[in-house]
Amino acid sequence: MSDSKLFHRQARPAELLIRRAHVLDPRAGVDATHDVLIRGGEIAELGEPGGITAPSGATVIEADGQHLFPAFVDPHVHLRTPGQEYKENIETGTAAAAAGGFCQLIAMPNTSPTVDQVSVLKALTAAAGEQAAVPTGFLAAITIGLQGRELTEMAALSDTGALGFTDDGKPVVSAGMLRKALQYQRLAGGVIALHEEDPDLSGDGVMHEGAVSARLGVAGIPSISESTMIDRDAALARYEGARVHFQHISAVESVEALQFWRSTGTRVSGEATPHHLTLTDEDLLGLDSNFKMNPPLRAEADRQAVIEGLRTGVLECIATDHAPHARHEKEQPFEQAPMGTTGLETSFMAVYTALVKPGVLPLSLVIERMTSGGALYGLPIPRIAAGERANVVLVDLERDWVVGEGGYASRSHNCCFHGRRLSGVVELTVAAGSVVFASRGAGITTPSPEEVS
Amino acid sequence: MSRHLISIDDLDRAGIERILDLARSFAEVSGREIKKVPALRGRTVVNLFYEASTRTSSSFELAAKRLSADVVNIRSAGSSVDKGESLKDTVQTLSAYEPAAIVIRSPWAGAAQQITHWTDAAVVNAGDGKHEHPTQALLDVFTLTQALGSLEGLNIWIVGDVLHSRVARSDILAFQRMGASVTVCGPPTLIPRQIDALGCASQDTLANLREADVVYVLRMQHERMHDSYVPTLREYAQRYQVNLPRLRAGQLVMHPGPVNRGVELSGDAIDSNMALIGAQVKSGVAVRMAVLYELLVGAPVLQAVA
């Protein structure tokens, strides 16, 4: 696996001694207190607690009581660049990722213009190479302008750096069009990721169809809008021997569909968002537009199914679907406001607080699912082991953040967890060997890009 | 009662009863030759209507005027709203006049709740999308208590397009809160999935309509036909029209208006002595006076005394 399709600005390699951290990397089989020495941006040594002497020039971080994990991977973010930089840009979006503990991001192509041409993708990867704090990869569109009518030059886009293809934000409505894309995947490579929704069934729905939409009189999006398309597209993928990934799974019927198609040996995978894992349509009773997203927050039974899917691995990874929107856009009546929530700065905290702390999911499983999203697209999985490039996140599980207090790193503030008290504050993020985020308490400052060059 | 009236859920049974008591005394005022009391003299009520409305807007206007308030009526057509001004900016602009209350009708669910963040005025929801229309439900309850004394133990059927009806949602809550049991009935395409979560029963046909003490008929909008919610209005009328052959003596018939005569309700039913439709309209002014009084005068006075 290679990270040659990840782009970020060059930064000074980290020289760090992290002392007495509880290191947890389930894949590397590490779950103990260690000193961790990072030299020249590489993990040099995992030693006994208190056993490593700081070399000259290394910053020492006293991490008693804190946890060191492999840094997180988010295979589904919207950086809104090019064209909607008033919502987010590469710099602010990747700063939000750094603050959330991420070392790899995959950005969606539903920008303006759409990432459907080699020239657009080239400009974007070049910009990321100068502005991205966190290594970022890109998906290109399946169809021109996400219109579902003409295929993009998938092979050329793949050669230019696309990790895969998606019309995310929209489904590929035409089965015939998707079939051609799946056939073409044999040439272009890359995973085809699908936002599943039948526009006829969704209609003018803006929230989950169920008891809460009945109470609110707001048009609903039925669960079957998602699951029927998963069934259709998994059948196509099986027929064509293609590889598809289903984005932001929200409904019990969808988890069941994925389970079935996996049992047939079809190459399908799925992702779960922190908000679908932790919130339900009950949170919409106040019609706060920060809870409006697509797919919508569904009922408690759906949430439980998504949690089970994550536990059993039918859903391989956690993905935020970080979807920033400007304040004036969200400050409209619920039905008019755009869909989406930011998520990069709260992803781990939300899942940790709602699922790990009460004992629903083990911490080690959450760490695996928080780090596996890139591997689906062929990216290397961050590991804490000597000789590895340093991709680590230091977290204080005991420390809380009232979400939004002190502001966000993201340019947009439309976070569905706004105002909630969440545990598990990120103290330090090292991505691709460099410190990209340090909290004020961590005793280290993040180098600005100017300092580095 | 909270400072605003957004939803029937803002009111417990005692709160509803307090408004009914007030409405009874204001109904008495409406019976006088000079239909005016000085309760809101010197205070301003803004009626902000983003949707066409005849009876709701006129009755709110009359209610405020009979309480001696200064009234400003804003309609979306021809106003700055037409020029693309956001709801937030419109509300903040109007709030510069320091109104005591803003009465808002919006095509969007949650709009009334939302503007409470942008104004110091008390906000009254005069209908927000398909969500709620609490003053309609209060006047319906008032009309029924005037006719029958109480709703306790009544069996009320709500018939028609429940899916698109804010009146239905507020009525289901209000009728149940006052001790009635509610059954909704209509084409399965127009009954929301999981409507039973609101505590009501549901029926697909009018076969058992005779069980009802009160039949509340909803307006059937023509555009529903184009969206294939019903194949034709003729078929709808055949299956769901409330008419004299389907009613039994002693039942009461209500409708929020405007009626499509001959579609959801037959002419003979409208004109029969079973119909409370005229009484509903008449109740509108007294109940809206009561709501404005309760929000702007009643509660603060009680708090000041306590």
Interface residues (C-beta under 8 A of the other chain):
Chain A: E209 G210 A211 V212 S213 A214 R215 L216 G217 V218 A219 G220 P222 G286 L287 H328 E331 Q332 P333 F334 E335 Q336
Chain B: S86 L87 K88 S106 W108 A109 G110 A111 Q113 Q114 D128 G129 K130 H131 E132 H164 S165 R166 R169 P192 R193 Q194 I195 A197 L198
